[in-house]
Amino acid sequence: MPSDNNESRDPKLPPALEKTKTFSQQVALATELPFILVGTIAVGGIIGHYLDAWLHTKPIFLFVLGFLGFFGGLREVLRRLPH
């Protein structure tokens, strides 16, 4: 079964379609990146919160895992940006 993402099928697109394709990819990336960053921080914070509740500690794990989530999310955002 052929894949819809097969770029070898139509290697040369008209300029208008190429511009539309590029714009669509940029919009998709721009809407995806904030969710990645916020999602990694939220997941790290939630795991840290439950670890703090389970171990009866002050919010140390919440902050540590929240910061790790932030740096992991930032790394993922920078990795996905075009160079």
PyMOL Python script that loads the backbone (N, CA, C, O; Angstrom):
from pymol import cmd

cmd.read_pdbstr("""\
ATOM      1  N   MET A   1       0.850  -1.169   0.000  1.00  0.00           N
ATOM      2  CA  MET A   1       0.000   0.000   0.000  1.00  0.00           C
ATOM      3  C   MET A   1       0.899   1.235   0.000  1.00  0.00           C
ATOM      4  O   MET A   1       1.752   1.364   0.878  1.00  0.00           O
ATOM      5  N   PRO A   2       0.732   2.138  -0.951  1.00  0.00           N
ATOM      6  CA  PRO A   2       1.590   3.319  -1.017  1.00  0.00           C
ATOM      7  C   PRO A   2       1.310   4.285   0.131  1.00  0.00           C
ATOM      8  O   PRO A   2       0.183   4.425   0.605  1.00  0.00           O
ATOM      9  N   SER A   3       2.359   4.925   0.541  1.00  0.00           N
ATOM     10  CA  SER A   3       2.269   5.897   1.624  1.00  0.00           C
ATOM     11  C   SER A   3       1.926   7.274   1.057  1.00  0.00           C
ATOM     12  O   SER A   3       2.338   7.616  -0.051  1.00  0.00           O
ATOM     13  N   ASP A   4       1.168   8.060   1.825  1.00  0.00           N
ATOM     14  CA  ASP A   4       0.836   9.412   1.384  1.00  0.00           C
ATOM     15  C   ASP A   4       2.020  10.365   1.524  1.00  0.00           C
ATOM     16  O   ASP A   4       2.039  11.429   0.905  1.00  0.00           O
ATOM     17  N   ASN A   5       3.002   9.987   2.331  1.00  0.00           N
ATOM     18  CA  ASN A   5       4.162  10.852   2.550  1.00  0.00           C
ATOM     19  C   ASN A   5       5.301  10.541   1.585  1.00  0.00           C
ATOM     20  O   ASN A   5       6.437  10.947   1.826  1.00  0.00           O
ATOM     21  N   ASN A   6       5.021   9.843   0.519  1.00  0.00           N
ATOM     22  CA  ASN A   6       6.054   9.472  -0.434  1.00  0.00           C
ATOM     23  C   ASN A   6       6.398  10.679  -1.297  1.00  0.00           C
ATOM     24  O   ASN A   6       5.621  11.074  -2.166  1.00  0.00           O
ATOM     25  N   GLU A   7       7.554  11.254  -1.050  1.00  0.00           N
ATOM     26  CA  GLU A   7       7.942  12.470  -1.750  1.00  0.00           C
ATOM     27  C   GLU A   7       8.498  12.172  -3.142  1.00  0.00           C
ATOM     28  O   GLU A   7       8.583  13.075  -3.975  1.00  0.00           O
ATOM     29  N   SER A   8       8.875  10.925  -3.405  1.00  0.00           N
ATOM     30  CA  SER A   8       9.429  10.598  -4.714  1.00  0.00           C
ATOM     31  C   SER A   8       8.346  10.527  -5.787  1.00  0.00           C
ATOM     32  O   SER A   8       8.654  10.490  -6.978  1.00  0.00           O
ATOM     33  N   ARG A   9       7.101  10.507  -5.378  1.00  0.00           N
ATOM     34  CA  ARG A   9       5.994  10.437  -6.321  1.00  0.00           C
ATOM     35  C   ARG A   9       5.907  11.691  -7.177  1.00  0.00           C
ATOM     36  O   ARG A   9       5.720  11.602  -8.390  1.00  0.00           O
ATOM     37  N   ASP A  10       6.041  12.851  -6.561  1.00  0.00           N
ATOM     38  CA  ASP A  10       5.932  14.124  -7.257  1.00  0.00           C
ATOM     39  C   ASP A  10       7.094  15.016  -6.825  1.00  0.00           C
ATOM     40  O   ASP A  10       6.927  15.891  -5.974  1.00  0.00           O
ATOM     41  N   PRO A  11       8.282  14.792  -7.418  1.00  0.00           N
ATOM     42  CA  PRO A  11       9.454  15.513  -6.916  1.00  0.00           C
ATOM     43  C   PRO A  11       9.414  17.017  -7.183  1.00  0.00           C
ATOM     44  O   PRO A  11       9.975  17.789  -6.406  1.00  0.00           O
ATOM     45  N   LYS A  12       8.767  17.444  -8.257  1.00  0.00           N
ATOM     46  CA  LYS A  12       8.763  18.862  -8.593  1.00  0.00           C
ATOM     47  C   LYS A  12       7.343  19.404  -8.507  1.00  0.00           C
ATOM     48  O   LYS A  12       6.517  19.169  -9.389  1.00  0.00           O
ATOM     49  N   LEU A  13       7.075  20.132  -7.428  1.00  0.00           N
ATOM     50  CA  LEU A  13       5.764  20.750  -7.251  1.00  0.00           C
ATOM     51  C   LEU A  13       5.774  22.144  -7.856  1.00  0.00           C
ATOM     52  O   LEU A  13       6.823  22.784  -7.926  1.00  0.00           O
ATOM     53  N   PRO A  14       4.624  22.614  -8.290  1.00  0.00           N
ATOM     54  CA  PRO A  14       4.552  24.009  -8.748  1.00  0.00           C
ATOM     55  C   PRO A  14       4.906  24.953  -7.598  1.00  0.00           C
ATOM     56  O   PRO A  14       4.724  24.598  -6.433  1.00  0.00           O
ATOM     57  N   PRO A  15       5.404  26.138  -7.907  1.00  0.00           N
ATOM     58  CA  PRO A  15       5.829  27.064  -6.846  1.00  0.00           C
ATOM     59  C   PRO A  15       4.732  27.406  -5.845  1.00  0.00           C
ATOM     60  O   PRO A  15       5.010  27.560  -4.656  1.00  0.00           O
ATOM     61  N   ALA A  16       3.501  27.526  -6.305  1.00  0.00           N
ATOM     62  CA  ALA A  16       2.414  27.869  -5.382  1.00  0.00           C
ATOM     63  C   ALA A  16       2.172  26.740  -4.387  1.00  0.00           C
ATOM     64  O   ALA A  16       1.951  26.997  -3.203  1.00  0.00           O
ATOM     65  N   LEU A  17       2.210  25.480  -4.857  1.00  0.00           N
ATOM     66  CA  LEU A  17       2.019  24.349  -3.947  1.00  0.00           C
ATOM     67  C   LEU A  17       3.200  24.176  -3.006  1.00  0.00           C
ATOM     68  O   LEU A  17       3.023  23.805  -1.846  1.00  0.00           O
ATOM     69  N   GLU A  18       4.393  24.441  -3.498  1.00  0.00           N
ATOM     70  CA  GLU A  18       5.578  24.353  -2.643  1.00  0.00           C
ATOM     71  C   GLU A  18       5.514  25.388  -1.527  1.00  0.00           C
ATOM     72  O   GLU A  18       5.860  25.095  -0.382  1.00  0.00           O
ATOM     73  N   LYS A  19       5.074  26.593  -1.860  1.00  0.00           N
ATOM     74  CA  LYS A  19       4.938  27.660  -0.858  1.00  0.00           C
ATOM     75  C   LYS A  19       3.866  27.295   0.166  1.00  0.00           C
ATOM     76  O   LYS A  19       4.043  27.530   1.361  1.00  0.00           O
ATOM     77  N   THR A  20       2.758  26.724  -0.298  1.00  0.00           N
ATOM     78  CA  THR A  20       1.689  26.305   0.607  1.00  0.00           C
ATOM     79  C   THR A  20       2.154  25.191   1.524  1.00  0.00           C
ATOM     80  O   THR A  20       1.839  25.186   2.714  1.00  0.00           O
ATOM     81  N   LYS A  21       2.903  24.246   0.973  1.00  0.00           N
ATOM     82  CA  LYS A  21       3.427  23.132   1.775  1.00  0.00           C
ATOM     83  C   LYS A  21       4.384  23.649   2.849  1.00  0.00           C
ATOM     84  O   LYS A  21       4.317  23.218   4.000  1.00  0.00           O
ATOM     85  N   THR A  22       5.266  24.561   2.480  1.00  0.00           N
ATOM     86  CA  THR A  22       6.212  25.129   3.443  1.00  0.00           C
ATOM     87  C   THR A  22       5.480  25.901   4.535  1.00  0.00           C
ATOM     88  O   THR A  22       5.815  25.781   5.714  1.00  0.00           O
ATOM     89  N   PHE A  23       4.488  26.687   4.149  1.00  0.00           N
ATOM     90  CA  PHE A  23       3.720  27.451   5.128  1.00  0.00           C
ATOM     91  C   PHE A  23       2.975  26.529   6.083  1.00  0.00           C
ATOM     92  O   PHE A  23       2.932  26.788   7.286  1.00  0.00           O
ATOM     93  N   SER A  24       2.387  25.457   5.559  1.00  0.00           N
ATOM     94  CA  SER A  24       1.661  24.501   6.398  1.00  0.00           C
ATOM     95  C   SER A  24       2.587  23.832   7.401  1.00  0.00           C
ATOM     96  O   SER A  24       2.216  23.635   8.558  1.00  0.00           O
ATOM     97  N   GLN A  25       3.786  23.483   6.965  1.00  0.00           N
ATOM     98  CA  GLN A  25       4.747  22.864   7.871  1.00  0.00           C
ATOM     99  C   GLN A  25       5.185  23.834   8.963  1.00  0.00           C
ATOM    100  O   GLN A  25       5.370  23.430  10.111  1.00  0.00           O
ATOM    101  N   GLN A  26       5.351  25.100   8.620  1.00  0.00           N
ATOM    102  CA  GLN A  26       5.749  26.097   9.610  1.00  0.00           C
ATOM    103  C   GLN A  26       4.643  26.334  10.627  1.00  0.00           C
ATOM    104  O   GLN A  26       4.923  26.476  11.817  1.00  0.00           O
ATOM    105  N   VAL A  27       3.398  26.378  10.183  1.00  0.00           N
ATOM    106  CA  VAL A  27       2.272  26.567  11.103  1.00  0.00           C
ATOM    107  C   VAL A  27       2.149  25.363  12.031  1.00  0.00           C
ATOM    108  O   VAL A  27       1.918  25.522  13.229  1.00  0.00           O
ATOM    109  N   ALA A  28       2.302  24.169  11.483  1.00  0.00           N
ATOM    110  CA  ALA A  28       2.228  22.963  12.310  1.00  0.00           C
ATOM    111  C   ALA A  28       3.320  22.960  13.373  1.00  0.00           C
ATOM    112  O   ALA A  28       3.063  22.612  14.525  1.00  0.00           O
ATOM    113  N   LEU A  29       4.525  23.342  12.997  1.00  0.00           N
ATOM    114  CA  LEU A  29       5.622  23.397  13.954  1.00  0.00           C
ATOM    115  C   LEU A  29       5.385  24.467  15.016  1.00  0.00           C
ATOM    116  O   LEU A  29       5.663  24.245  16.195  1.00  0.00           O
ATOM    117  N   ALA A  30       4.875  25.623  14.605  1.00  0.00           N
ATOM    118  CA  ALA A  30       4.626  26.719  15.551  1.00  0.00           C
ATOM    119  C   ALA A  30       3.531  26.377  16.547  1.00  0.00           C
ATOM    120  O   ALA A  30       3.568  26.855  17.681  1.00  0.00           O
ATOM    121  N   THR A  31       2.566  25.571  16.161  1.00  0.00           N
ATOM    122  CA  THR A  31       1.517  25.183  17.110  1.00  0.00           C
ATOM    123  C   THR A  31       1.943  24.004  17.971  1.00  0.00           C
ATOM    124  O   THR A  31       1.394  23.811  19.056  1.00  0.00           O
ATOM    125  N   GLU A  32       2.893  23.222  17.521  1.00  0.00           N
ATOM    126  CA  GLU A  32       3.332  22.046  18.266  1.00  0.00           C
ATOM    127  C   GLU A  32       4.333  22.386  19.365  1.00  0.00           C
ATOM    128  O   GLU A  32       4.278  21.795  20.444  1.00  0.00           O
ATOM    129  N   LEU A  33       5.229  23.307  19.121  1.00  0.00           N
ATOM    130  CA  LEU A  33       6.329  23.581  20.045  1.00  0.00           C
ATOM    131  C   LEU A  33       5.890  24.059  21.429  1.00  0.00           C
ATOM    132  O   LEU A  33       6.460  23.587  22.414  1.00  0.00           O
ATOM    133  N   PRO A  34       4.917  24.962  21.572  1.00  0.00           N
ATOM    134  CA  PRO A  34       4.515  25.347  22.927  1.00  0.00           C
ATOM    135  C   PRO A  34       3.948  24.185  23.739  1.00  0.00           C
ATOM    136  O   PRO A  34       4.160  24.111  24.949  1.00  0.00           O
ATOM    137  N   PHE A  35       3.236  23.285  23.083  1.00  0.00           N
ATOM    138  CA  PHE A  35       2.693  22.133  23.796  1.00  0.00           C
ATOM    139  C   PHE A  35       3.794  21.202  24.274  1.00  0.00           C
ATOM    140  O   PHE A  35       3.679  20.597  25.340  1.00  0.00           O
ATOM    141  N   ILE A  36       4.851  21.086  23.500  1.00  0.00           N
ATOM    142  CA  ILE A  36       5.978  20.249  23.909  1.00  0.00           C
ATOM    143  C   ILE A  36       6.626  20.842  25.159  1.00  0.00           C
ATOM    144  O   ILE A  36       6.877  20.125  26.127  1.00  0.00           O
ATOM    145  N   LEU A  37       6.894  22.133  25.142  1.00  0.00           N
ATOM    146  CA  LEU A  37       7.565  22.768  26.274  1.00  0.00           C
ATOM    147  C   LEU A  37       6.707  22.716  27.529  1.00  0.00           C
ATOM    148  O   LEU A  37       7.196  22.340  28.594  1.00  0.00           O
ATOM    149  N   VAL A  38       5.451  23.082  27.423  1.00  0.00           N
ATOM    150  CA  VAL A  38       4.563  23.074  28.594  1.00  0.00           C
ATOM    151  C   VAL A  38       4.307  21.644  29.065  1.00  0.00           C
ATOM    152  O   VAL A  38       4.234  21.390  30.267  1.00  0.00           O
ATOM    153  N   GLY A  39       4.172  20.725  28.137  1.00  0.00           N
ATOM    154  CA  GLY A  39       3.906  19.332  28.504  1.00  0.00           C
ATOM    155  C   GLY A  39       5.043  18.706  29.293  1.00  0.00           C
ATOM    156  O   GLY A  39       4.793  17.993  30.264  1.00  0.00           O
ATOM    157  N   THR A  40       6.289  18.956  28.900  1.00  0.00           N
ATOM    158  CA  THR A  40       7.412  18.373  29.627  1.00  0.00           C
ATOM    159  C   THR A  40       7.539  18.963  31.029  1.00  0.00           C
ATOM    160  O   THR A  40       7.874  18.251  31.975  1.00  0.00           O
ATOM    161  N   ILE A  41       7.274  20.254  31.164  1.00  0.00           N
ATOM    162  CA  ILE A  41       7.315  20.876  32.494  1.00  0.00           C
ATOM    163  C   ILE A  41       6.199  20.311  33.366  1.00  0.00           C
ATOM    164  O   ILE A  41       6.420  20.007  34.538  1.00  0.00           O
ATOM    165  N   ALA A  42       5.004  20.170  32.799  1.00  0.00           N
ATOM    166  CA  ALA A  42       3.865  19.656  33.569  1.00  0.00           C
ATOM    167  C   ALA A  42       4.095  18.218  34.002  1.00  0.00           C
ATOM    168  O   ALA A  42       3.811  17.868  35.147  1.00  0.00           O
ATOM    169  N   VAL A  43       4.600  17.388  33.115  1.00  0.00           N
ATOM    170  CA  VAL A  43       4.839  15.981  33.468  1.00  0.00           C
ATOM    171  C   VAL A  43       5.899  15.883  34.560  1.00  0.00           C
ATOM    172  O   VAL A  43       5.739  15.122  35.515  1.00  0.00           O
ATOM    173  N   GLY A  44       6.983  16.650  34.424  1.00  0.00           N
ATOM    174  CA  GLY A  44       8.013  16.646  35.462  1.00  0.00           C
ATOM    175  C   GLY A  44       7.477  17.146  36.792  1.00  0.00           C
ATOM    176  O   GLY A  44       7.788  16.577  37.838  1.00  0.00           O
ATOM    177  N   GLY A  45       6.672  18.206  36.765  1.00  0.00           N
ATOM    178  CA  GLY A  45       6.098  18.747  37.999  1.00  0.00           C
ATOM    179  C   GLY A  45       5.112  17.799  38.651  1.00  0.00           C
ATOM    180  O   GLY A  45       5.094  17.672  39.876  1.00  0.00           O
ATOM    181  N   ILE A  46       4.297  17.136  37.861  1.00  0.00           N
ATOM    182  CA  ILE A  46       3.314  16.194  38.419  1.00  0.00           C
ATOM    183  C   ILE A  46       4.010  14.994  39.042  1.00  0.00           C
ATOM    184  O   ILE A  46       3.644  14.557  40.133  1.00  0.00           O
ATOM    185  N   ILE A  47       5.009  14.462  38.353  1.00  0.00           N
ATOM    186  CA  ILE A  47       5.757  13.334  38.928  1.00  0.00           C
ATOM    187  C   ILE A  47       6.454  13.780  40.209  1.00  0.00           C
ATOM    188  O   ILE A  47       6.459  13.045  41.197  1.00  0.00           O
ATOM    189  N   GLY A  48       7.043  14.979  40.203  1.00  0.00           N
ATOM    190  CA  GLY A  48       7.697  15.501  41.403  1.00  0.00           C
ATOM    191  C   GLY A  48       6.718  15.707  42.542  1.00  0.00           C
ATOM    192  O   GLY A  48       7.046  15.427  43.695  1.00  0.00           O
ATOM    193  N   HIS A  49       5.527  16.188  42.243  1.00  0.00           N
ATOM    194  CA  HIS A  49       4.508  16.381  43.274  1.00  0.00           C
ATOM    195  C   HIS A  49       4.133  15.055  43.926  1.00  0.00           C
ATOM    196  O   HIS A  49       4.056  14.963  45.151  1.00  0.00           O
ATOM    197  N   TYR A  50       3.904  14.045  43.123  1.00  0.00           N
ATOM    198  CA  TYR A  50       3.532  12.746  43.688  1.00  0.00           C
ATOM    199  C   TYR A  50       4.690  12.093  44.445  1.00  0.00           C
ATOM    200  O   TYR A  50       4.465  11.401  45.438  1.00  0.00           O
ATOM    201  N   LEU A  51       5.913  12.303  43.992  1.00  0.00           N
ATOM    202  CA  LEU A  51       7.065  11.796  44.756  1.00  0.00           C
ATOM    203  C   LEU A  51       7.176  12.518  46.103  1.00  0.00           C
ATOM    204  O   LEU A  51       7.467  11.889  47.120  1.00  0.00           O
ATOM    205  N   ASP A  52       6.947  13.823  46.113  1.00  0.00           N
ATOM    206  CA  ASP A  52       6.977  14.574  47.373  1.00  0.00           C
ATOM    207  C   ASP A  52       5.874  14.104  48.318  1.00  0.00           C
ATOM    208  O   ASP A  52       6.100  13.986  49.522  1.00  0.00           O
ATOM    209  N   ALA A  53       4.704  13.839  47.791  1.00  0.00           N
ATOM    210  CA  ALA A  53       3.604  13.366  48.638  1.00  0.00           C
ATOM    211  C   ALA A  53       3.892  11.967  49.163  1.00  0.00           C
ATOM    212  O   ALA A  53       3.578  11.658  50.313  1.00  0.00           O
ATOM    213  N   TRP A  54       4.478  11.130  48.342  1.00  0.00           N
ATOM    214  CA  TRP A  54       4.758   9.744  48.740  1.00  0.00           C
ATOM    215  C   TRP A  54       5.881   9.681  49.779  1.00  0.00           C
ATOM    216  O   TRP A  54       5.824   8.886  50.717  1.00  0.00           O
ATOM    217  N   LEU A  55       6.909  10.532  49.602  1.00  0.00           N
ATOM    218  CA  LEU A  55       8.061  10.506  50.498  1.00  0.00           C
ATOM    219  C   LEU A  55       7.943  11.512  51.637  1.00  0.00           C
ATOM    220  O   LEU A  55       8.847  11.607  52.467  1.00  0.00           O
ATOM    221  N   HIS A  56       6.841  12.266  51.691  1.00  0.00           N
ATOM    222  CA  HIS A  56       6.603  13.269  52.735  1.00  0.00           C
ATOM    223  C   HIS A  56       7.746  14.277  52.813  1.00  0.00           C
ATOM    224  O   HIS A  56       8.249  14.585  53.893  1.00  0.00           O
ATOM    225  N   THR A  57       8.146  14.784  51.652  1.00  0.00           N
ATOM    226  CA  THR A  57       9.202  15.797  51.592  1.00  0.00           C
ATOM    227  C   THR A  57       8.593  17.133  51.191  1.00  0.00           C
ATOM    228  O   THR A  57       7.465  17.213  50.704  1.00  0.00           O
ATOM    229  N   LYS A  58       9.373  18.162  51.410  1.00  0.00           N
ATOM    230  CA  LYS A  58       8.952  19.470  50.931  1.00  0.00           C
ATOM    231  C   LYS A  58       9.021  19.429  49.399  1.00  0.00           C
ATOM    232  O   LYS A  58       9.494  18.440  48.840  1.00  0.00           O
ATOM    233  N   PRO A  59       8.572  20.459  48.724  1.00  0.00           N
ATOM    234  CA  PRO A  59       8.484  20.350  47.255  1.00  0.00           C
ATOM    235  C   PRO A  59       9.835  20.343  46.531  1.00  0.00           C
ATOM    236  O   PRO A  59      10.023  21.054  45.544  1.00  0.00           O
ATOM    237  N   ILE A  60      10.759  19.544  47.028  1.00  0.00           N
ATOM    238  CA  ILE A  60      12.077  19.465  46.396  1.00  0.00           C
ATOM    239  C   ILE A  60      11.979  18.745  45.056  1.00  0.00           C
ATOM    240  O   ILE A  60      12.490  19.232  44.047  1.00  0.00           O
ATOM    241  N   PHE A  61      11.324  17.590  45.045  1.00  0.00           N
ATOM    242  CA  PHE A  61      11.223  16.830  43.802  1.00  0.00           C
ATOM    243  C   PHE A  61      10.387  17.582  42.764  1.00  0.00           C
ATOM    244  O   PHE A  61      10.656  17.480  41.567  1.00  0.00           O
ATOM    245  N   LEU A  62       9.399  18.319  43.198  1.00  0.00           N
ATOM    246  CA  LEU A  62       8.588  19.106  42.276  1.00  0.00           C
ATOM    247  C   LEU A  62       9.455  20.107  41.524  1.00  0.00           C
ATOM    248  O   LEU A  62       9.355  20.226  40.303  1.00  0.00           O
ATOM    249  N   PHE A  63      10.303  20.823  42.249  1.00  0.00           N
ATOM    250  CA  PHE A  63      11.169  21.807  41.605  1.00  0.00           C
ATOM    251  C   PHE A  63      12.247  21.144  40.752  1.00  0.00           C
ATOM    252  O   PHE A  63      12.509  21.577  39.629  1.00  0.00           O
ATOM    253  N   VAL A  64      12.868  20.100  41.283  1.00  0.00           N
ATOM    254  CA  VAL A  64      13.947  19.440  40.539  1.00  0.00           C
ATOM    255  C   VAL A  64      13.416  18.839  39.247  1.00  0.00           C
ATOM    256  O   VAL A  64      13.986  19.062  38.179  1.00  0.00           O
ATOM    257  N   LEU A  65      12.334  18.081  39.334  1.00  0.00           N
ATOM    258  CA  LEU A  65      11.793  17.457  38.132  1.00  0.00           C
ATOM    259  C   LEU A  65      11.120  18.486  37.214  1.00  0.00           C
ATOM    260  O   LEU A  65      11.089  18.294  35.999  1.00  0.00           O
ATOM    261  N   GLY A  66      10.586  19.564  37.774  1.00  0.00           N
ATOM    262  CA  GLY A  66      10.059  20.642  36.938  1.00  0.00           C
ATOM    263  C   GLY A  66      11.157  21.313  36.128  1.00  0.00           C
ATOM    264  O   GLY A  66      10.978  21.598  34.944  1.00  0.00           O
ATOM    265  N   PHE A  67      12.308  21.567  36.777  1.00  0.00           N
ATOM    266  CA  PHE A  67      13.438  22.148  36.047  1.00  0.00           C
ATOM    267  C   PHE A  67      13.995  21.174  35.020  1.00  0.00           C
ATOM    268  O   PHE A  67      14.356  21.581  33.916  1.00  0.00           O
ATOM    269  N   LEU A  68      14.070  19.892  35.370  1.00  0.00           N
ATOM    270  CA  LEU A  68      14.521  18.904  34.391  1.00  0.00           C
ATOM    271  C   LEU A  68      13.559  18.829  33.206  1.00  0.00           C
ATOM    272  O   LEU A  68      13.986  18.684  32.061  1.00  0.00           O
ATOM    273  N   GLY A  69      12.271  18.928  33.487  1.00  0.00           N
ATOM    274  CA  GLY A  69      11.287  18.959  32.415  1.00  0.00           C
ATOM    275  C   GLY A  69      11.454  20.185  31.537  1.00  0.00           C
ATOM    276  O   GLY A  69      11.324  20.105  30.316  1.00  0.00           O
ATOM    277  N   PHE A  70      11.745  21.327  32.163  1.00  0.00           N
ATOM    278  CA  PHE A  70      11.972  22.546  31.388  1.00  0.00           C
ATOM    279  C   PHE A  70      13.164  22.399  30.458  1.00  0.00           C
ATOM    280  O   PHE A  70      13.081  22.731  29.276  1.00  0.00           O
ATOM    281  N   PHE A  71      14.272  21.903  30.991  1.00  0.00           N
ATOM    282  CA  PHE A  71      15.465  21.766  30.158  1.00  0.00           C
ATOM    283  C   PHE A  71      15.289  20.682  29.098  1.00  0.00           C
ATOM    284  O   PHE A  71      15.789  20.822  27.982  1.00  0.00           O
ATOM    285  N   GLY A  72      14.587  19.607  29.435  1.00  0.00           N
ATOM    286  CA  GLY A  72      14.292  18.585  28.432  1.00  0.00           C
ATOM    287  C   GLY A  72      13.382  19.116  27.337  1.00  0.00           C
ATOM    288  O   GLY A  72      13.586  18.824  26.159  1.00  0.00           O
ATOM    289  N   GLY A  73      12.378  19.893  27.721  1.00  0.00           N
ATOM    290  CA  GLY A  73      11.485  20.490  26.735  1.00  0.00           C
ATOM    291  C   GLY A  73      12.196  21.501  25.859  1.00  0.00           C
ATOM    292  O   GLY A  73      11.956  21.557  24.653  1.00  0.00           O
ATOM    293  N   LEU A  74      13.069  22.302  26.456  1.00  0.00           N
ATOM    294  CA  LEU A  74      13.839  23.273  25.693  1.00  0.00           C
ATOM    295  C   LEU A  74      14.757  22.571  24.702  1.00  0.00           C
ATOM    296  O   LEU A  74      14.916  23.017  23.566  1.00  0.00           O
ATOM    297  N   ARG A  75      15.351  21.486  25.133  1.00  0.00           N
ATOM    298  CA  ARG A  75      16.211  20.702  24.244  1.00  0.00           C
ATOM    299  C   ARG A  75      15.407  20.137  23.075  1.00  0.00           C
ATOM    300  O   ARG A  75      15.862  20.160  21.931  1.00  0.00           O
ATOM    301  N   GLU A  76      14.226  19.635  23.366  1.00  0.00           N
ATOM    302  CA  GLU A  76      13.379  19.076  22.308  1.00  0.00           C
ATOM    303  C   GLU A  76      12.906  20.152  21.339  1.00  0.00           C
ATOM    304  O   GLU A  76      12.848  19.913  20.132  1.00  0.00           O
ATOM    305  N   VAL A  77      12.569  21.324  21.846  1.00  0.00           N
ATOM    306  CA  VAL A  77      12.142  22.431  20.977  1.00  0.00           C
ATOM    307  C   VAL A  77      13.297  22.844  20.069  1.00  0.00           C
ATOM    308  O   VAL A  77      13.102  23.025  18.868  1.00  0.00           O
ATOM    309  N   LEU A  78      14.486  22.992  20.623  1.00  0.00           N
ATOM    310  CA  LEU A  78      15.637  23.380  19.815  1.00  0.00           C
ATOM    311  C   LEU A  78      16.020  22.299  18.805  1.00  0.00           C
ATOM    312  O   LEU A  78      16.508  22.610  17.719  1.00  0.00           O
ATOM    313  N   ARG A  79      15.802  21.048  19.156  1.00  0.00           N
ATOM    314  CA  ARG A  79      16.096  19.956  18.239  1.00  0.00           C
ATOM    315  C   ARG A  79      15.127  19.977  17.040  1.00  0.00           C
ATOM    316  O   ARG A  79      15.526  19.659  15.920  1.00  0.00           O
ATOM    317  N   ARG A  80      13.886  20.341  17.270  1.00  0.00           N
ATOM    318  CA  ARG A  80      12.888  20.322  16.203  1.00  0.00           C
ATOM    319  C   ARG A  80      12.914  21.550  15.311  1.00  0.00           C
ATOM    320  O   ARG A  80      12.356  21.520  14.213  1.00  0.00           O
ATOM    321  N   LEU A  81      13.543  22.623  15.750  1.00  0.00           N
ATOM    322  CA  LEU A  81      13.609  23.828  14.916  1.00  0.00           C
ATOM    323  C   LEU A  81      14.524  23.585  13.724  1.00  0.00           C
ATOM    324  O   LEU A  81      15.562  22.938  13.854  1.00  0.00           O
ATOM    325  N   PRO A  82      14.139  24.103  12.564  1.00  0.00           N
ATOM    326  CA  PRO A  82      15.016  23.942  11.386  1.00  0.00           C
ATOM    327  C   PRO A  82      16.274  24.781  11.546  1.00  0.00           C
ATOM    328  O   PRO A  82      16.243  25.870  12.118  1.00  0.00           O
ATOM    329  N   HIS A  83      17.354  24.268  11.044  1.00  0.00           N
ATOM    330  CA  HIS A  83      18.647  24.958  11.178  1.00  0.00           C
ATOM    331  C   HIS A  83      18.883  25.870  10.026  1.00  0.00           C
ATOM    332  O   HIS A  83      19.919  26.534   9.967  1.00  0.00           O
TER     333      HIS A  83
END
""", "prot")
cmd.dss("prot")
cmd.show_as("cartoon", "prot")
cmd.util.cbc("prot")
cmd.orient("prot")
